[in-house]
């Protein structure tokens, strides 16, 4: 029997995930804040175990040696979450997914990262045969996401960017700026 949850009571207990992070839990709520980023939740209803991730780009940058770039990529974030759940005993045939984010929150000079992130997540889940049972994606919104592994519920609070406070706009601007920042690639070796 699933007990009705109150997200206002769960939120103060939640572990907050930053871009590039993922987590699996059986009891502890998980939360994140999304702009153009995407969060995918995976949940096994029989074991009542699940998790979420938070990724910034659909795939890792080719030739990147910076591990942070790898962690920010959806191909890495979804694989890590999926494999962690399987190691905990989740059955891939029982997993269900929910997809959130991908908002068009700032002018990104034609990058449309949010749409690309959502498309990547949906394609990956389809390839794995994982049903997407809910989503809240796109639009001019940032989103506060709260995931409860006990019930598999994901609560999405839309935050219209036009009415967002200064701190949120600064956070989202920094996230978008990082998308355009060049990444150093390997090739130089420092001997010591």
Secondary structure, 3 states (H helix, E strand, C coil): CCCCCCHHHHHCCCEEECCCCEEEECCCCEEEEECCCEEEEEEECCCCEEEEECECECCCCCCECCHHHHHCEHHHHHHHHHHHHHHCCCCCCCEEEEEEECCCCCCCCCCCHHHHHHHHHHHHHHHHCCEEEEEEECCCEEEEEEECCCCCCEEEEEEEHHHCCHHHHHHHHHHHHHHHCCCCECCCCCCC
